[in-house]
Amino acid sequence: MNWPVVVVLAMFVVLLLGWNMLRQDKVETVTTDEVADLMKTDTSIVILDVRTPEEYQSSTGHLKNAILLPVQELDGRMHELDKYKSKTVIAVCRSGNRSGRATAMMGAKGFKVFNMAGGMLKWNAEEKPVTHEKSEK
């Protein structure tokens, strides 16, 4: 047996598997402009706000018709979102970090989900419309 060849092949397999795992965790993002356009043209998209209830009801507001489900509760309550698996989901948080985690979690469960880059901080900085209505859930 040629050990150097076996070692090189084993390293190649490990690298290939590692690359594949990184690709599976890739989070798809959309810009605030893309979300604003989608909200105007696609009534079937689902906006999922993963902030806390306090943040959702704060002066920063939230996107119209957003469903509130804090990222801390997402793993245990994701089944509540199963009815949206055939729809496009946009995950939103304060800055894009928590919604990025939510996007990765939901993507692993088969959802078509995108993270809104920059979150509500960017949305508000661009003076896009917000609402202060109560959550659908």
C-alpha positions in Angstrom: 0.0 0.0 0.0 1.3 3.4 -0.9 0.8 5.4 2.3 1.6 8.9 1.0 -1.2 8.4 -1.6 -3.6 7.2 1.0 -2.8 10.2 3.2 -3.3 12.7 0.4 -6.6 11.0 -0.6 -7.8 11.1 3.0 -6.9 14.8 3.3 -8.7 15.5 0.0 -11.9 13.7 1.3 -11.7 15.7 4.6 -11.3 19.0 2.8 -14.2 18.1 0.4 -16.5 17.2 3.2 -15.6 20.4 5.1 -16.2 22.5 2.0 -19.6 20.9 1.6 -20.6 21.5 5.2 -19.6 25.2 4.8 -21.8 25.5 1.7 -24.8 24.0 3.5 -24.5 26.7 6.1 -24.4 29.5 3.6 -27.0 32.1 4.3 -28.7 33.7 1.4 -29.2 37.5 1.8 -31.4 40.1 0.3 -31.0 43.9 0.5 -33.5 46.2 2.0 -34.3 47.6 -1.4 -35.0 44.0 -2.7 -37.3 43.4 0.3 -39.1 46.7 -0.3 -39.6 45.8 -3.9 -40.8 42.2 -3.0 -43.3 43.7 -0.5 -44.8 45.8 -3.3 -44.9 43.0 -6.0 -45.2 39.7 -4.2 -48.1 39.4 -1.7 -47.1 35.8 -0.9 -43.8 36.5 0.8 -43.6 36.0 4.5 -41.8 38.5 6.7 -40.4 36.8 9.9 -39.2 39.2 12.6 -36.9 37.3 15.0 -36.4 40.1 17.5 -37.8 40.2 21.0 -41.4 41.4 21.5 -40.0 44.5 23.1 -37.9 45.3 20.0 -40.8 44.5 17.7 -43.1 47.0 19.6 -40.4 49.6 20.0 -40.1 52.9 18.2 -38.1 51.3 15.4 -41.3 49.5 14.4 -41.4 46.5 12.1 -42.3 45.6 8.6 -46.0 45.4 7.7 -47.6 42.0 8.3 -44.4 40.7 10.0 -44.8 37.5 12.0 -43.0 37.8 15.4 -41.0 34.7 16.5 -37.9 35.5 18.5 -34.8 33.6 17.4 -34.4 32.2 20.9 -37.7 30.3 20.5 -37.3 29.4 16.8 -35.9 25.9 17.3 -38.8 24.8 19.5 -41.5 26.6 17.6 -40.4 26.2 13.9 -43.3 23.7 13.3 -45.6 26.7 13.6 -44.1 28.0 10.4 -44.5 24.8 8.4 -47.5 26.3 6.5 -45.0 28.8 5.0 -42.6 26.2 3.6 -43.8 26.7 0.0 -43.4 30.5 0.3 -40.5 32.8 0.3 -39.6 33.9 3.9 -37.6 37.0 4.7 -36.0 36.9 8.1 -35.5 40.3 9.8 -33.9 41.4 13.1 -32.1 44.5 14.4 -28.9 44.3 12.4 -29.0 41.0 10.4 -27.1 38.8 12.9 -30.0 37.0 14.6 -31.9 36.8 11.3 -28.8 35.2 9.7 -28.9 32.5 12.4 -32.6 32.0 11.8 -32.1 31.8 8.1 -29.5 29.1 8.5 -31.7 27.1 10.9 -34.8 27.4 8.7 -32.8 26.6 5.5 -31.6 23.4 7.1 -35.2 22.5 7.6 -36.2 23.0 4.0 -37.5 26.6 4.0 -36.8 29.0 1.2 -35.6 31.8 3.4 -33.4 34.9 3.0 -31.8 37.2 5.5 -32.4 40.9 5.2 -28.9 42.3 5.3 -28.5 45.2 7.7 -31.8 44.5 9.5 -34.1 47.2 10.9 -31.2 49.5 11.5 -30.5 49.8 7.8 -34.3 49.8 6.9 -34.9 52.7 9.3 -31.7 54.6 8.2 -33.1 54.4 4.6 -36.4 55.8 6.0 -38.4 52.9 4.6 -42.0 52.4 5.9 -42.6 50.7 9.2 -45.7 49.9 11.2 -46.5 49.6 14.8 -49.4 47.2 14.5 -49.5 44.1 16.7 -47.9 40.9 15.4 -49.9 38.3 13.4 -48.9 35.7 16.0 
